[in-house]
Amino acid sequence: SKIIKKATDILERIPIIKTVYSTSRQIIEVIHSDNGESVYKKVVAIEYPKSGMYVIGFITADKNIILKDFLADKEIVNVFVPTSPNPTSGFLLCIPKEDIHPLNMSVEWAFKLIVSGGYITEELVKEKEEDKITE
């Protein structure tokens, strides 16, 4: 609509708001495909870049048939690992399914954690809500 377009144009002219708004809009576009479903199927942890270090990623495809020619004995999945604080960039890892650790975390919370550089967690939000109640 014309009102939304006008509001968007105004927001994109204010330096700090432009950065936050543009990044937020990109994240929303990346998270949701054209049919409204999330392109990220599940939040996972994988050991990367070396043993004992973990990163949070998103399964984007349950099967990678392209690598099947030389990895016929393994079930490979695609995992997108976003960078922090801008999760619209990142890298794709094609990794054996047995090396993936599913996390009990929503895609939304994973993005909040990544964008904040690890600062915003569900526990932190709960603590702040409890502090407001006791005040």
N, C-alpha and C positions, 0 to 999 in steps of 0.2 A: 504494500500500500504506500501511498505518497507520504503519509505521516511517518511511517517507519523509515523510509528512505531519507527524509529530511532530518529525523533524529539521528540516524546513522551518520549522515554527513557532518552534523554538528559535533557529535562525539569524536569523529575521526580528525577534527581540527585541533582538539585540546591535547597538548603533548603527552602528559602522563596518562590521562584517560584513554587516549588513542592506543597506547601500548597495551594497557590492561584490556580494553575492549577488543582490540584486534586479536590478541592472544586468546581471550575467552571465546571469541567467535570461531577461531581456527580449531580450538579444542572441541567445541560442540560439533563442528563440521566433520572432524576426524572421527569422533566417537560414534556418530550416527550416520548410517548409510542413507541412500535416497528413500528406501522403504521404511525408515524409522527404526530399524533394528540396529543394535550395536555391532560394529565390525569386530569388536573385541569380545571373544567368547568367554574367557576366564582369566582371572588374575593368577599369575604363577611366580614362583621364585626359581631362579636357576643359578648354578655356580658359574660366576663370570666376574672378572676376567681370569681368575685362577681358583684353584681349589681352596675352599674355606671362605670365599667372598661371594656374596649373593647380590643379585639385582632383581628388581621387580619388572615383570614383563606381562604381555598380554598374548594369549593364544589367538592367532588370527586365522589359522587353518589347522584342522585336526589331522590332516594328511598332506604330506608333500610327496607327490608321485614323481616329481622331476628328478629327485635324488635317488629314486628306487633302483636305477640301473647299477649303481655301485654300492648301495647300502640296502640290498635286498633283504638282509637278515634283521634289519631294524625298522621300527615304525617311527618315522620322522614327522615332527610337527613344526609349524612356523610360529615363532614367538617374536613379537615386536617389542623391543626394549627402548622406551622413550628416554630422552635426555632431560635433565633437570636444569633450570626451571622451565624450559620450553618443551613440553612433551609432543609438540607437533613435529619435532625432528627426533631422530633416533636411528636404530639399526635393526635389521632383520637377522635373527639367528634361526637356523634350521637345525633342530636338536632332537636327539632320540627321546621318545616319550618317557622312558624310564628315568631320565635325568631331570624331569620337571617335577616341581613340588607345588601342587595347587594350594592357594591361599584362601582362607575364609574371609574374603574382603571384596566389597563391591568395586566395580570399575570406577565409579564416582570417587570413592574414598582413596583408591589407588592413585588417581589423578591428583587429588588434593595433596596427598603425601608427596608425590613427585614434584608438583609445581612449587610446594613450599620447601623443597630441599630436605624433606624428612621431618620438618618441624610440626606440621599439623597432622595429628593422629586422632583417631576416634577417642582415645583415652584423654588427650588434652582437651578436646571439646567437651567431654563428659565432666572433667574436672572443673572447667570454666562454668558450665551450667550449674554444677553443685555449689560453686562459690557464689553465684548469683542468688541461688535459693536461700543460702544461709546468711546473706547480707541483710 
